[in-house]
Amino acid sequence: MSSGTTQTITRAKSLSGSVNIPGDKSISHRYAMLAGIAEGVSQIHSFAGSADCQSTLDCLKKLGVKIDRQGSEVTIEGAGLEGLRPSVDPLDAGNSGSTIRMMAGILSGQSFRTVIGGDASLSRRPMKRIMEPLARMGARIQAREGGLPPLTIEGGSLVPIRYELPVASAQVKTAILFAGLYADGLTEVVEPHPTRDHSELALLQFGAEVGRAGRTVSVRGRSRLAARELTVPGDISSAAFFLVAGLLVPGSDLTFQNIGLNSTRTAIIEYLQSIGGEIIISNCESRSGEPVGSVRVKASPLGGGEIPVETIPGLIDELPVLSVLGTQTEDGLVFRGAQELRVKESDRIAAVAENLRRMGAEVEEFPDGLRIPGRQRLKGAEISSYSDHRIAMAFTIAGLMADGMTTIHDSDCVQISFPTFFETIARVAG
Ligand code: S3P
């Protein structure tokens, strides 16, 4: 993302009101991709404003899919499973790991060659995890040395596989399931730990034959997808920043409507409740096959403690802001088994440790986690976002409870998932 933008943050008195949370990034990517290869015109409401999801739309357009976007309303004229056309230019996934990995699944099913790359951060992220299973299905994929983007993907007739994921990753699972749409027969993915199941739910919405038995997810190939009208729920991973702020800033009371409450994403709420956070869920219903509801959070004293390792895949995007929260708890916070954080948009373990230290906090860094003592006073500091949206937002929340002024450098990266983040903070901090 562009650098040179800064935001300054000072201590907040209390946060109150209703918070507008943008559409879920994960679900928006999936709806767009499946609509692009479905038959007929799909209508997607509350599509994420995120730059990452725009990257997905731009890639689909380059493959000949007709897309009309009016704010959060997106209309996609599906090309059908076999109707994508080769792109003259390389596809640009921008900063989005989801775009490059999940599109790679679809591109593996095409009989033409596509080049797909992204920005400097994406160009450092590991792609072997998708290259290996997709090659087993019959795709020919080349990358830069070390399995780094850009990828050159030449697809064709694929064979179904049964694949045990070495790392719990929804993006890799999705790449294989999407490629499985182009394979004759049943493609199966076995997960070491459950990961977000938005792809399975979205595939069902578009009429694909999807199954789950224990840790195995399957899709039957060659079934036609039918266009749908779908509504994207609010992104719980974006709401997470306000959940943490609402718990920590004394006197706060925030509400959020239409938040996605899929059980593969609610570990953040369960963890916060388990350490004493007052978070109330109401108005639950199912929308486009995804559970949604209202969430209310009130400032609460928090215990803290160790995050169970089996919950880490379900909390992976929330760990930066939970680390900030750890400094304000009674008992601090420890997590291990999160080595994946080192290969996100930035090395999030290093970025969190460095920025917490700049704010005067004590923190111990492990190869796969952090230990953060509780009851620490934070002081305003110069924060480097490392061009990573979740680092910028996590440390904005830290700034709301720090003494003095915090400056977030390269703050514009919030566009990746939450373009209205700073305005929203200003509004609820009143
Ligand atoms: C995502 C899966 C997670 C997550 C990312 C979005 C998805 O990545 O960190 O922000 O939409 O499937 P991994 O699949 O690499 O764990």
Boltz pocket constraint, residues with backbone or C-beta under 6 A from the ligand:
constraints:
  - pocket:
      binder: B
      contacts: [[A, 25], [A, 26], [A, 27], [A, 98], [A, 168], [A, 169], [A, 170], [A, 171], [A, 172], [A, 174], [A, 196], [A, 316], [A, 317], [A, 340]]
      max_distance: 6.0
